[in-house]
Amino acid sequence: MKIAFVGKGGSGKTTLSSLFIRHLAATRAPVIAVDADINQHLGAALGLDEAESAALPAMGGRLPLIKEYLRGSNPRIASADTMIKTTPPGEGSRLLRIDESNPVYESCARTVRLDSGEIRLMATGPFTESDLGVACYHSKVSAVELCLNHLVDGRGEFMVVDMTAGSDSFASGMFTRFDMTFLVAEPTRKGVSVYRQYQEYARDFGVALRVVGNKVQEPDDLEFLRAEVGDDLLVTVGHSDWVRSLEKGRARPFAELEEPNRQALQTLQDAVDASYEQRDWQRYTRQMVHFHLKNAASWGNERTGVDLAAQVDPSFVLDERLMATPLPA
């Protein structure tokens, strides 16, 4: 199951995504966490110190390796150099599974041991001084989008992505790659503004969007969110002494997280589990192809010098049943 956490900067999306990751780890479920925010804070929220967070390998810097591995023996892709962020898989492509070892995870993922279990953490990498004036952040997250396009995942295993703040996710088709998108919103006008953008953009693509109210302190906060987002409001989260202790570097066992917040995390998982029944791999593949052709026509063909539409395998559908099929060597 693929889950995204989005929201405006400062809404608490990284904190909530890290709590959800800890919650899943406590169930011993296979979990891959991805820090895809321009501000790389997920490692710290999961308890890494500054040096450990800085030592995480950058997916953006390993894009050639990722492309070459995923290309496999796909005859429609002449070389890894012609792959772009939206390139879809086809016959001969290598696919990724959550609970496996492969060169992509070996190069880009690091195991993080939590008191409640362990997860694998990947990060796009920060926006560096060498990028200033010559690159946009979407060049960093292209590695994440490629991996999502080639991921075959099933019930009870999870990839949780802490997305970049605001509505930047709509600069590519990555916003359609998730089974569930949790939008973290504070009970303020600014807090719900990103929700309105997401709601408008996501409507035409069938994106499952639920709102998590954060920093809800009093009944008026709850009523405000209910009035602004209606039935999309899934659950609310209030103050947490446990989180405050973690932010001060005084980590406590996850089992000591306040019971109302533990129940809120279970509500999130219940919503994700329910979304499994709504999966439509045909639509998922169609959307993948749609954004690939759109990117090919707008910039990809010119940049690569090839007709990227030819990379589309019209008979290929990404499907969970492929998990039982041996992958190309």
N, C-alpha and C positions, 0 to 999 in steps of 0.2 A: 504494500500500500504506500502510495506517495502522498506526502502531506507538506503543504507550504504554510509558513507563517509570514504574514505581511502586515503592514501598518505604517503609519507615519513615524518619522524619527522621534524617539523618546516615548513611544507608546508602551514599551515594555515587551515588544514581540520577541526579542532575543531571550529575555528572562523567561517568558512563558514557553518558548520553544525548548529551552534547556530543561525546564521543569517537566515538560511532556516527554522529552527524551529520557530523563531519569525515571519517570513513571513507567515507560515502556521497558526500560532496562530491568526494572524491578520485577517484571513478569517473565524475564529471561527470554524475551522475544529477540530475534535478530534485528539489529538497528544500525543503519548507517545515517549519520548526521552530516549535513553539509552546510558550511558557512558560506553563503552566497551574497552576503551584504558587503557593500563597499567599506564599511567599518567592521573590521573583523573582531567580534567580541564573543562569539559563541564558545570558543575554547575556554576563555576566562570564566564564562557563566557555567561551564561544566567542571570548573575547578582547576584548570591548568594555570600555572604561574606564567609570568610574562615571558620568560625564556622558553618554556615549553610551547606556548602559543606561537611565538616567533619562529620556532623550529618546524612548525607544520609545513609540509611540502605544498607548494602552490600548484593547483590544478592548471591554472593558466600557463604556467611555465612548462608544463608537461603535455601540452596540447598535441604536439607531433606524435608522441608515444600513444596517446589516447586514440588519435585518428588511425594510426597504423594498426593498432590492435583491433579496433572495431571494424575496420574495413574488411579484414579477413581475406576471403577469396572472392568477394563480391565482384563479378565481372563488369558490372555497370560503373564501377569506380576505378578509374585508370590508375590513380595514385592517391595517397593520403593528402597530398598538397591540394587536390581538387575538392576535398571535403570542407564544408562550411558548417556553422553551428546547427543548421536545420537538416543536414543530410540524413535521410531516413534509412533504416536498415532494409536489406533485401536478401534474396537467396545468396548464401555464402558469407553474409555478415556475421561477425561474432556478437553475441548478446551478453548482457550482464545479468547476473542473479544477485540478490541481496546477500545470501548466505553461501558464499563461495570464495575461493582464492583465485585471483587472476592478476596479470601484470598491471592493470589499471589500479586496483586496490593496493597491490604491493608497492607501487610507486607513489600513490597519492593519499592513501589512508593510513591513519595511525590508530592503534587501539588505545582507548581511554578507559581506565578502570575506575568505576564509580563504586561507592559503598553499596549501591543497590544492584550492581551488575556491571557489564562492560558493553561498550559500543565501539564502532569504528567512526572516526571523524575525518572528514575531508574539508578542504577550504580552497576557495578560488584563488586566494592570495590577495594582499592589499594593493591599493593603487600606489605605485612607487614614484619616486622622483623622475625616473627615466620615462615614465608614461606621460608626464605632464606636457600638454600641448600637442601630443602625437597620437594619443589613444583614448578611447572612451571605455567606461567600465564594462560595457557589454562585451568587449573583446575578452574580458576575464571570465565572465559567466558562460561563454560559449562552450567551454568544456563541460559544464554542468548540463547544459541543454542537450549536448550530444549524448552524454551518458543517460539522461532521462529518455531520449529517443530510442536507445538500445537496451533499456531495462525491462526485463520480464520478471514481475514480482507477483507474489500470491498473498493469500489471506494469512495473517499472523506474522508477517515480516514487513519491516517499515524502512522507508527512506524519508527523513524529516529535513526539510530545507528551510533555513532561515534566510529569507529573501531580502533584497535591497529595499530600503525604505521608500515610501511613497508609491507612485504609480509607474515607476521606471520599468517594472516587470513587463509592461505592455509594449516595450520597444522590440520585443521578439514574441515568438509563439510559446514561450516557456510557461506562461500563465495557464495554458491549457493542458499541461503535462501532469496534473495532480488529481488524485481521487478526491481530495478535500483541501480547500484553502481556508485557513483560519485567519480572519482579519481582526487584529487586536486594536481596539478603539477605546480611548478614554472618554468619559462623559462630558465632552466639550464640543463646541462647534467645529474646531479644528480636528478634534479626534474622530469625528464621523465624516469629515470631508473626503478622506481617502476611500472610505466605504462607498460613498456615492460614485466616485470614479470607477472603482472596481465593479460595482453593481452594473453600471452602464456598459462597461467594456465586456464584462463576462457574460451578460445575458444572452447574446447571440451564439455563444460557444458552449452553452450548457455547463459552465463551470460551477461546481458545487461550492458555494460560499456561505460560511457561517461566521457570525461576529462573536468575539470573546470580549466582553466588557472588562477593562482593567482599571485598577485604582478606583473602584466603586466603594465609596465610604458611607453613603447614607441613602435612604429611600428615594430622595429626589434625583440622585445620580442614576438609579435604576430606572425610574420613570422617564428620565430624559432619553436614555438609550432605547427604551421600548418605543417611545414616540418617534424617534429618529430612524430606527432600523427595523422596527416591526418584528415579524416572525423570524427574521434572519438572526436575531439575538439568541445565541445558544446557551450561554452561561456567563456569569460574572465572577471576577476575582477581586478580592479586597486586599487589605494590608497583610503583609507576611513578615513576622519577626524572623522566620527561618531565612527568607531571602535577604533581609537586612543584615543578618549575621554573616551570610555568605559573601555579601558585597564588602564587608569589612575584613574579609579574610579569615573569618572564624567559622569554618564549615562545621555543620552539625549533621548527624545521620539523617538521611532522607526520610526515614520512618518518622522523624519528629516534625515533618511538615504538617501544618495545621489541618485538621480534619476537613473543614469546609473547602480548602484548596485541593486536598487530595480527592475529594468528591468531584470537584470541578474538572480535574484532570481525567478522572474516569468518564465523565460526561463527554469529554473530547474523544476519548478512545471509543466509546460507544457509537458516536457519530461517524467516526472513521470506519469502524467495523460494519456499520449499516450501509455505508456507501459502496462496500464491496459488491453488494447485490445489484447495484446500478451500473456496474462496469459495462462499457460498450467498446470493445477493442476495434471494431470496424470504424466507429466514429473517431476514436483515438488516432488510428492510422490515417484516416482522411484528413484530420486536422493537421497532423504532422506533414503530410504531403502538401496541403494548402499553403502552409507557411514556408515550406521549402521552395515551392514554385514562386511565391511572392518575393522572397529574398533573392532567389536566382535572377528574377527579372529586374529587380530594383538595383542590385549591386553585385551579386555573386558571379553572374556570367562574365561581367566585365573584369572583375578582379582575378578570377581564375583562368579566364581565356577559354573556357569550355562551356558547352550547353549543359547546365546542371539539371535541367528537366530530364535528361537521359538517365540520371541516377535513380529515378523512381521506378521501382519494380511493381508493375500494375497488379500482379497476382499475389503480392506479399501482404499479409496482415499480421501485425504484431499481436501475439495471443499467448495467454498463459499456458496453453497446451504445448507451446514450444519448450517449456521447461523440461519436458520429458524427452526432447529430441537432442541427441548428441550434438555438441557444438563443433564447428570447424576446428581443426588442429591449429 
